[in-house]
Each structure stands twice: as C-alpha cells, then as structure tokens.
Amino acid sequence: MELSKAKLDELTAEYKTPGDVEKLFSQMLQHMINRSLEAEMQAHVGHAPHGRSSGNARNGKSRKRVRSAVGDLRIETPRRAGERARGVCHGPAPRPEAGAPSSRRIH
C-alpha cells in the first residue's frame, strides 16, 4: 500500500524541525518493526492474538531495547507457548570453544 502525498502531509504537518522529523521517523520505525513481528507470528501460528488456536499458542512478548542510528527502539518480539521448554532460543549463538574446528568455511 502506498500513501498519498496528501496523507503524508497530514501525518507530518505538526513536525517543523529536523529533530521533530527524526523523532517521528524513530517512532514509525519502532512501530513498523513491532507490527512486522506480530504479522510474522500471526502467519506462523495461524491466528490473531486471542484467537482460536489449533495447537500453536502465543505466550506474551519479549521486550528489548535496540540502539539504532535514529535512537533507542523498544521492540516487542511475540513468543509462542513452550518456546523456552523446547529449547528454542532467539538469543545469540554460543561461541565455539577455543581450538574447536569451525563448521564455516570462508573462501
């Protein structure tokens, strides 16, 4: 979906200085990231939040602060029920032990 120039002008009418516009951009970026994560989870589990489940259930959100070029963003990553119990982890991968062979080959 593309926004018309009139709609964009309406959304940005109150923002007069570059700092105002940067703050708006930061808020929109944060909103769009959170909206994208929610849409991805909805597609994965097959229903909206609080909808009927066929075995894939939601279990709240994980909140993170991410530093970006436009300021700190508060990101809310949706969780599926049982992710922690099944060992699913979205954090960084553990570092390999010193001297262990690498599974990656860089040519």
Helices and strands as residue ranges (DSSP letters): H 5-12, H 18-45, E 58-68, E 71-80
